[in-house]
Amino acid sequence: MSRSRLVGLRRYVCWQLATRMLDSPVIVPFVNGTSLVIKPRLQGAVGNYYTGLRDYEDMAFVLHALAPADTFVDIGASIGSYSVCAASVGSEVLAVEPVPATHHDLVWNIALNGFGTVIRDKQVGVGAEPGVLRFTTNQGSGNHVAVGNDDSKAIECPVSTLDDIVGETSPRIIKIDVEGFETEVIAGGRRALKSDALWAVVIEMNGLGTRYGFNDEALHNELAAYGFTPVGYDPSRRRLESLDGPNDAGNTIYVRQQRGLTRRLEHAPPFTVAKQWI
């Protein structure tokens, strides 16, 4: 067994033992000297403890591609793991999370790392047009726009558009992880997506859009119409690798203006993932 897998297994066992005894939020070391407050039952967030960076290639891309003069927009920020990554390299961040309990955890992580002047948080949903939508509240990092009566604990949250949220800022990277509602987010972000400053969109495509009548192929074509192409990222070689289409699971990185981006990736300083408590 490789060392990284062995460390991950040890972290998993330690986490399971500790959370069964304490069942309370735990502060764990994260990236570039930062920390995260994680609740035991938030499985997506807990992945950052098991592996160091839950979405290693995608988070490494964010860490290498951003610089202090940039703005990162995090739609569906959850507890803020991507936002903290971006802030750790000095970028300005706009973190958007609609569900009150999760937004509370996002604010907690902003305060924990002293990023109150770097990360601006908004407790709002994002869609094709302003209004109000119902969101689930009992599915942790999988909370989403409710469909019909699919969750008796769903609550109403205000919704804005990506363009309204971004306003006059010019994001360098936009991350969108809204559990299948990505098509609606894109529909409300035409101005932001046309911006010459925007190098990349990191977006989740895993088939969840079907519950709203959307499909990943149409979403892929919409992004292609804005000039974006899907790539994978090799952090060790600092290289973008062309893909034929979106990843089958998880996030896909869509990029344009690859010359400037490629130079940034090649010359970005390395990041550090702190040794976790084992």
N, C-alpha and C positions, 0 to 999 in steps of 0.2 A: 504494500500500500504506500502511495506517495505521501510525503510529509504534509502537503496541503490537505489531502483527504483525511489523514490521521488527525491533524489539528481541528478540522471541521467536525469530525466525529466526536472528539473530546469536548469541543464547545457545545455540541448538541446534547451530549450526556449531562454536562454540567448545567446547562440551561434547564433541562427537564427536571433535574433534581432540585435546583434552586427555586424554580417557579412553583413547584409543587409544595415547597415548604413556605414560601413567602407570598405568592400570588399578589404581588404588588409591582408597580413600575420599577424598572432597573435601568441604571445609567451605565452605558457601555462605551468604551472608546471607539472612535470612528476614523475619519480620514483627516490628514493634515492637522493633527492635534485637537480635533473637535470631538464632541461626544453626542450621543443620542439617548433620550429617555424612551424606553420601549416597554410597552405593556405586554405581559406574557402571551396573551391570546391573539395578538396582531401578527399572524404568521408571516405576512409579507415583510413587515418591518423586522421581525426576528431574523430573517434571512441575512440581514446585515451583520448580525452577531456571529452566525454560523460561518459565514464565508469572508467577512471583512467588508466586501461590497456585494450587495445582493445581485445587482445587474452589472457584473464586473465590466464587460466590454462597453456597455452603454454609459455607465458612470465614468469609466476611464476616458471615454470620448469627451464627455462634458468637462472633466477636469483638465484635459489637455487642450481642448479647443477654446476655452474661455480665458479671457485676460481681464485685468482690473477695469479697463475702460468699457467692458461689455455689459449687456443686460441679459439676464436669463429669465424666461417666463415659465413657471411651473404650474400647469393646469392639471388639477387633480393631485395636489401636493401631498396629500395624506399627512404623515407626521413630519415631513420635510427632509427626507434623506437626500433627494436630489438638490433641494434648495441649499442645504448645508454644504453639500459638495461644491456647488457653484460659489457660494459665499466664501468658502475656505480658500479660493484662489483670488479673492478680491473683487469678484464681479457683483454688480447690483442684481438683486433678485426680486421678482414679483411672484409671490406664492399664493395660489388660489385653492381654497378647500371649502366646500359648502357645508358639510355635516358638522354641527356644533361641537360634538365630543372630539372628533378628529381634529378640527380646527384648534381646539384647546391644546391638544398635544403638539400641534405644529407651533403654536405660540410658545409653548413650554420649551421646545427645542431651540427656537430662535433666542429666547432669553438665556437659556443654559449656556449658549455659545457666545453671548454678547453681540449678537448680530442685529440688534434692534434698529440700528441705523443703516444696515446693509440690505436686510430682507424686509420688504413691505408685504404684509399679509392682507388678504381679502377673504372674507367669509361669504362666498357667493358661488352659485353654480354657473356654468358656461354653456350657452346653447346658440341656436341660430338667430334668436331674437330675444329681447328683454322680456321678463315676465316672472312667473313662479312655477316651479316644478316640485314634485314629490320625490324625496330621496330616501332610500333605505337607511336604517341606523343600526342594525344589529348584525352586520356582516363584515365588520372590521375594515381592513383595507380593500375589501370587495364591495363596499357600499356603492350604490349606483342609482340612476334615475329609475324610480319605480314604474312598473308596467302594470296597469290595472290594479288588481288587489293582491299583487305578488308579495306584499309585506305589510302586515297589520301595524307595524311600528314605524312606517314611513312618515316623514314629516315634510311640510312645505318649506322650501328655501327660495330666496330670491335668485333670479338668473339674469346674467348680463351676457353680452357678446364679447368675443375675443378682441375685436376692434375697440370696443368701448373700454375694456379693461387695460389694454395696452396704451390707448390714448396717443400721446405725442412721442412716446418713447420708441426706440428702434431696436428691438430685440436681436441678439446675435443667434440665440438658440431658443426654440420653444419646445417644451416637453408636454405631451398630452397623454394622460392616462386616466380615462374616465369610464372604464368598464363597458365599452361598447357604444358610447355616445359620441365618439370621436368625429363622426360624420357631421353632426350638428355643430360641434365646435369649429370645424373647418369652414362650414357654411357661414358662420358669423365672423370670420376672420379674413375676409378678402383683402382689406387694406394692409393688414399686418403681413400676410403671406406674400404680397407683391413687393414688399420693402427690399431694396437692394442690400440693406444691412443684414438681412436674415440669411445665415449660412445653412442652418439645419433645423429640421423638425424631428424630434425623437418621439415616436408615436406607437401606442400599443395597438397591435392588430392580432387578435386571437379568436376571431369568430363571434365574439360576444355581441357584435352589432346586429346579429340576426334577430335578437329579441325585440329590436326596434324596427325591423324591416330593412336593415342596411347590410351591405356585404363589403368585404375587404377589397375585392377587386375594383369596385366602383370608387372606393376611397383612395386606393393606389392611383387610379387614373386621374382623380381630382388633383392629387399632389403632383403628378407628372405634368398636368396642365399648367402648374405654376413653375415648372422647370426643375422640380426635385427628382432625384433618382435614388433608389435604395442602395445602401452599402452596408457592409459589415466593417467592424474596426478591430484591428490587431494592435492592442496596446503595446506589446513588447517591441514590435517593429515600427510603431507609429504609422501604420498604413491603412488606407481605406481600400476595401475590396468590393468590387461591383457585385450586385446581386440581380438575379432575374426578376425578382419580385419580393414582396414582404416576407419576413420570417413567418414560419408556421405558428410560432408561439412567442409570447413576450413582445418586446419592443422591436421596431425597425427604425434605423437611422436613415433619414432622407436628407440629401445634401445638394447644394448647388454652389457655384463659384469655387470650384475645388482648388484653384491655384492658391488663393490666399489662405484657404483653410488648410491645405496640405502643408504650406510653410509654417503655419501656426502649430500644427500637430508635431512637426519635426523638431521645432525649436522650443516647445513648451518645457518648463522645468518639470522634473518628476514630482509625483505626489507620494505621500507616505500613508500607509494604512497601519495604524498603531497595533502593537501586539495586544491581543485581547486577553482578558483574565481567563486563565485556564485552570 
